[in-house]
Amino acid sequence: MSADVLQPHRVAIYAAPDPRSAWWAQGSSWLGRCAMRRFALPQPVIDGVDASMQTRVTADPCRYGWHATLKAPFRLAPGVGLEALRDRVAEICRDHRPFGLPDLQVARLGSFLALRPAAPPPALGALADDCVQRLQVLAAPLDDAELVRRRRAPLTPEEDALMLAWGYPWVLHRFRFHFSLTGALGGIPDGAVERLQQAASAHFEGLPPWRLDRLSIFIEPTPGADFVLLEQLELGA
């Protein structure tokens, strides 16, 4: 492994499909990048949406790779390495069984488009809560720059308290499972947003029901670099 993989800038625990699956292929194609093979992919052509606009509105989720967040990106605490992270993730995996998410739908979530379940099962919230709480001991405290960046989004006092406790504002009862399809759509004409949403629905239509059966360790090798898939561990293993 290279030095930046052994000592990455940040790590994250995501729900992501098997890279051999149609779900990974379609999600990576939508974003325009495979986070495992680390190369760009052609995005689907969307009638009525300029290619440069499409690239722009998907740039933010593209950097993070095809995923749904369970434990948001964080810096490892001093003295904590990837081996300790992997061991703790493996412990979480042993305590949870795979489960299905058959009803993923494209919808507006705040200022962006996302693929999310219509009725999240209790097992999903339990898994996300476990990732947030049991991995926090491995995380370095947020530094001043990270606090400033997080607080650029208007946070309620409760969200700010969650951020200080768990490193991210939208956790526990504020958690909303989703695969991001775009970044913020402010300034994008309504017609273009509608065409993006229709195209996304068509892009993911016909895929088999998705089963969350693994946790994925992603890393940001250096500050500002694209996130890459490092390893996947199976639930129940």
C-alpha positions in Angstrom: 0.0 0.0 0.0 1.1 3.6 -0.6 1.8 5.9 2.2 -1.4 7.9 1.6 -3.5 4.7 1.9 -1.7 3.7 5.1 -2.3 7.1 6.6 -5.3 8.6 4.8 -6.5 12.1 5.4 -10.0 10.9 6.3 -12.0 7.7 6.4 -15.7 7.0 6.0 -18.0 4.0 6.5 -20.5 3.7 3.7 -23.3 1.5 2.4 -22.2 0.6 -1.1 -23.0 -2.2 -3.5 -20.7 -5.0 -4.5 -18.5 -3.5 -7.3 -19.3 -6.5 -9.5 -23.1 -5.6 -9.3 -25.4 -3.7 -11.6 -26.1 -1.3 -8.7 -22.5 -0.3 -8.5 -22.2 0.0 -12.3 -25.3 2.1 -12.7 -24.5 4.3 -9.7 -20.9 4.9 -10.8 -22.0 5.6 -14.3 -24.5 8.2 -13.1 -21.7 10.0 -11.1 -19.1 9.5 -13.8 -16.4 7.7 -11.7 -15.7 4.3 -10.4 -14.4 4.7 -6.8 -12.9 1.2 -6.8 -11.0 1.3 -10.1 -10.4 5.0 -9.7 -11.1 6.1 -13.3 -13.7 8.3 -15.0 -16.8 6.9 -16.7 -19.1 8.3 -19.4 -22.2 9.7 -17.8 -25.7 9.0 -19.3 -26.8 11.5 -21.9 -29.8 13.5 -20.6 -32.0 15.2 -23.2 -32.4 18.9 -22.5 -29.5 19.0 -19.9 -26.2 20.4 -21.1 -23.3 18.0 -20.4 -21.3 20.7 -18.6 -24.3 21.4 -16.3 -24.6 17.6 -15.7 -21.0 17.4 -14.8 -21.2 20.4 -12.5 -24.3 19.2 -10.5 -22.8 15.7 -10.0 -19.3 16.9 -9.1 -19.8 16.8 -5.4 -21.2 13.3 -5.1 -18.8 12.1 -7.7 -15.8 13.0 -5.4 -17.2 10.9 -2.6 -18.0 7.9 -4.8 -21.2 5.9 -5.2 -22.4 5.4 -1.6 -24.9 6.1 1.1 -23.3 7.4 4.3 -23.4 5.5 7.6 -20.5 7.1 9.3 -19.6 10.4 7.7 -15.9 11.2 6.8 -13.6 11.7 9.8 -10.0 11.9 10.7 -8.6 9.0 12.7 -7.4 9.9 16.2 -3.7 10.1 16.8 -2.3 6.6 17.2 -5.3 4.9 15.5 -4.6 3.2 12.2 -6.6 1.5 9.5 -6.2 -1.9 11.2 -8.0 -0.7 14.3 -10.7 0.8 12.1 -11.1 -2.5 10.2 -11.3 -4.5 13.4 -14.1 -2.2 14.8 -16.0 -2.3 11.5 -15.7 -6.1 11.5 -17.2 -6.2 15.0 -20.2 -4.2 13.9 -20.6 -6.5 10.9 -20.8 -9.5 13.2 -23.7 -7.9 15.1 -25.9 -7.2 12.1 -27.5 -9.3 9.4 -28.1 -8.4 5.8 -31.5 -6.9 4.9 -33.3 -5.7 1.8 -34.0 -2.2 0.6 -36.4 -3.0 -2.3 -38.1 0.4 -2.6 -35.3 2.9 -3.5 -36.8 5.9 -5.3 -35.4 9.1 -6.7 -36.6 12.1 -4.7 -35.7 15.6 -3.8 -34.0 15.7 -0.4 -33.4 19.3 0.7 -31.5 21.1 -2.0 -30.4 18.0 -4.0 -31.7 14.8 -5.6 -31.2 11.5 -3.9 -32.1 7.8 -4.2 -33.7 6.8 -1.0 -36.0 4.2 0.5 -39.7 5.0 0.7 -40.0 3.1 4.0 -36.6 2.5 5.7 -36.6 -0.7 7.8 -35.7 -0.6 11.5 -32.6 -2.6 10.7 -31.2 0.3 8.7 -31.5 2.8 11.6 -29.9 0.3 14.0 -27.0 -0.3 11.7 -26.4 3.5 11.1 -26.6 4.3 14.8 -24.1 1.5 15.6 -21.6 2.8 13.0 -21.9 6.4 14.3 -21.6 5.5 18.0 -19.2 2.6 18.0 -16.7 4.2 15.6 -16.6 7.6 17.3 -13.9 6.5 19.8 -11.6 6.1 16.8 -12.2 9.6 15.5 -10.2 12.8 16.1 -12.2 15.7 17.4 -13.3 18.2 14.7 -10.8 21.0 14.3 -11.7 24.6 13.9 -11.7 24.5 10.1 -14.1 21.5 10.1 -16.4 23.2 12.5 -16.5 26.3 10.3 -17.2 24.2 7.2 -20.0 22.2 8.9 -21.6 25.3 10.2 -21.9 26.9 6.8 -25.1 24.9 6.5 -27.6 26.4 8.8 -27.7 24.1 11.8 -30.3 24.0 14.6 -29.0 23.9 18.2 -29.8 20.2 18.2 -27.9 19.5 15.0 -24.9 21.5 16.3 -24.9 19.4 19.5 -25.1 16.2 17.5 -22.1 17.4 15.4 -20.0 18.1 18.4 -20.9 14.7 20.0 -20.7 12.5 16.9 -18.8 14.5 14.2 -21.8 15.1 11.9 -25.1 16.9 12.4 -27.5 14.5 10.7 -27.2 11.3 12.7 -29.3 9.1 15.0 -32.9 10.4 14.8 -31.8 13.1 12.2 -30.4 10.4 9.9 -31.8 10.1 6.4 -30.4 7.2 4.4 -29.7 8.2 0.8 -27.5 7.9 -2.2 -26.7 11.4 -3.4 -27.4 11.9 -7.1 -26.5 15.6 -7.3 -25.1 18.4 -5.3 -27.0 21.5 -4.4 -29.4 22.5 -7.2 -29.7 26.2 -6.3 -29.7 28.3 -9.5 -30.5 25.3 -11.7 -33.7 26.0 -13.8 -36.7 24.0 -12.6 -37.0 22.4 -16.0 -33.5 21.0 -15.9 -34.1 19.7 -12.4 -37.2 17.9 -13.5 -35.3 16.4 -16.5 -32.5 15.3 -14.1 -35.0 13.6 -11.8 -36.7 11.8 -14.7 -33.4 10.7 -16.1 -32.3 9.4 -12.8 -35.5 7.4 -12.3 -35.1 5.9 -15.7 -31.4 5.2 -15.1 -32.0 3.0 -12.0 -35.3 1.5 -13.2 -35.3 -2.2 -13.7 -32.5 -3.0 -11.3 -33.0 -6.0 -9.0 -34.0 -5.2 -5.4 -30.9 -4.0 -3.5 -29.7 -5.8 -0.4 -27.5 -4.1 2.1 -25.1 -6.9 2.9 -21.8 -5.2 3.5 -20.0 -2.2 5.1 -17.6 -0.3 2.9 -14.4 1.5 4.1 -13.7 4.5 1.9 -10.7 6.8 2.3 -9.8 10.3 1.2 -6.1 9.6 0.6 -5.0 13.3 0.8 -6.9 16.5 1.5 -9.4 17.2 -1.3 -8.6 14.0 -3.2 -11.4 11.8 -4.5 -12.6 9.2 -2.1 -11.8 5.6 -3.0 -13.2 2.2 -2.0 -10.6 0.5 0.2 -12.4 -2.6 1.4 -15.8 -4.2 2.0 -16.8 -6.4 4.9 -19.9 -8.6 4.9 -22.6 -8.2 7.4 -23.1 -11.3 9.6 -19.6 -12.6 8.8 
